[in-house]
Amino acid sequence: MRGGRPAFRQFMGRTVSAWIDFREEHHRPDELEVEVERILYVSPNGPQHPDIALFKLRSHSDLPTPLELAESDAGERDHVGVVGYPAWDGRRNPGPAMSRIFQDIYDVKRYAPGQVDEVRDGVLTHDCSTLGGNSGSPLLCQQTGKVVGLHFAGRFMSENYALPASVIKRELRRGSMSVPDDIEPISLESLSDRRGYDEG
């Protein structure tokens, strides 16, 4: 925290930074790395709070079209897919099965189709193939391409967990209530020449 706001930590005298490569794909050598400018919101810690953070990316002329958030939550058996960057994780997942499913290709953007299993208590479960590294991946409706969830955890060969669209919307509203660093508060003196509300 810095000034009451979430911030990147200092390490050995330097601020840690982060970025996302929108082109980190298998057999694709070019990059589209965009730096995370700042942390806008991190949900409070604890089991009663969703696992979500919001970041502001630096402006970039080649940013892809933003994904659209679905108006309503996905339903059971809806066809969905996760887009993310699954990482090798032999500590929690058996190597032979992981190797068979992911063909030993990790840390690149992948699409994994599946279905929604259940929607309950502000969480939905799905059966898309994910690994560590998929946390924060959008769960997309295969029919509309809209975001119906945000993947945050899973159990290998069992089930995966995502925040449904309604929870994402609530957290976006909560995160937008904080004032960005680059907006200066307006002084009352600067408003003295204004007439105020005019009903006409």
N, C-alpha and C positions, 0 to 999 in steps of 0.2 A: 504494500500500500504506500502511496505517496500522496500527501495532501488529501487523505481520505478517499483516494481512488485507487483501484487496482493498477499496478504498473509492473513492467519487467524488472527483474532483480539485477543488482549489480554483482559482477563476478570478476575478481581480480582487477578492480578499478574500472571495468567497462560494463555498460548496460547490455544485458543479454538481448538479442533480437530474434525475430522469427519471420518466416516468409512461407508462401505457398507457391509451388510450381504447378501451374495449371496444365502443363504439358508433360508431366512426369509419367510417360507411358512406355510400355515395352517396345524396344527397338526404335525409339524416337530420340535422336540426339539433341534436338533444339530444346530450348527452355523458355518458359514464360514465368519467371519468378517475380512475385509481387510481395513487397515487404509489408508486414503488419505494422501499421503506424502507431496504434495504441490499443490498449485493452479498454473497451467501453463498459463491460459488465461481466461479473462472475457471480453466479448464484451462490447464496450462502451455503456453507458446508453443513451436512447433516442428512439423515435419511429422509426427512420430510421435504427436502428441496431437490429439484431436478438438477442433473449434471449438465450444465450449459454455461457457455461463455460467449460473449459477443466481442468481435474485434473490428476495428476500422482499418481497411487496407489503404495503402498509399495510392494516389491516382496513377493510372496506367492506361495508355491509349488502346492497348490490346486486350483489356479485360473481357472475358466471355460474358454473354448475356446472363444476368442473374436468374437463378432458379426461382420459380414462383411457388409460394406457399399455398397449399390447398385450402379451400374455404371450410372444409369439414374433415373430421377424422376418418381414417381408413376403416373399413369393416372387416370382420373375420373372413378369411379365404380370399381377400382382395389380392390380386397379383401385383407385386412390388419388386423393386430392385435397389440394391445399395451400390453407390458409387463412392469408392474410397481407396485407401492406400494400405492394404493388408501387409503386415510385417511378419517375418518369420518369428515364431514364438514357441520354441521347443520346451520352455519351462512349463507351460500349461497345456500344450497340445501335443498329442502323439505324432512323432516325426513321419512315420510311413503314411498315415492317413492325410496329414497336412501336405506332404509331398505329392501324393496322388491327386488331391483336389486342386492344389495351386500350381502343380507342375514345376515346383521349385522356382517360381517367379514371384518375387516379393518386392515391396517398397515401390510399386508403380501403380498408377491408376487402373482400377478394375471395376467392372460391372458384374454384380452377382445377383441373378434373379431369384425370386422365391415367392412366398405367400405370407400374409398376416395370419398368425395363429389365433391370438386373443387380444382384446382391448379391455383393460381393467385398471382401475385406480390410477389413472394418469400415466399409464405405461402400456405400450403395445409390444407383443412378442411376434417375432418373424423367424423364418427358416432360411434366410439368405446366408450364404457362406461368408463368414467374416473371421478376422483374426485381430490381435492387438494391432493398432495402427488404423483400424476402421472407426475408432471413437470419433464422433463428430461428423460421420458420413451422412449425407442425406439419404433418406429412404424415399424413393420415387414411386408414384403410381404408374404402372406400365401403360395404362389407358391414356392418361392425361399428361404425363411427364411432370406433374406438380409434386412438390415435397409434401409427403404425408407423415413424415417422422424424421427424427434425428437419432441415429444409432449411438448408443453409449456403452453397451456391455454385451457379453455373450458367454455361453458355455459351449465349448467345442462339441459338435455333433449332437447338441441338445436343443438349445433355443437361444435366441438373441433378443435384446431389449432396445426399445427406441421410445423417445418422447413423441407422443402424437401431436398433430398440427395444433390442436387447441392449447396444449401446454407451451409449445413454441411461441404462439401468439401472445399468451399471457406473459411469458418471460421477455419477449420483445418489447411489450408495453412497459414492463417494469424496468428494463434496461434503458429505454428511451427517456425515462423520467430524470435521469442525471444530465446535467448541463455539460456539453462538450468543453474541453479545455480551451479551444480557440474562440469561444464566444465570450465577449466581454459584457459584464452586466451594464445595463443602461442606468445612468444617473438620473435622479428626479429632476435636477436642474436642466438637463438637456431636453426635457419635455415641457418646459415652462411656456414656450410660445405656441403650443398646440391647444386647439379649442376643446378637444375631448370628443365624446360621443355626440354624433349628430343624427337624430332619428330620421331626418329627411334625406 
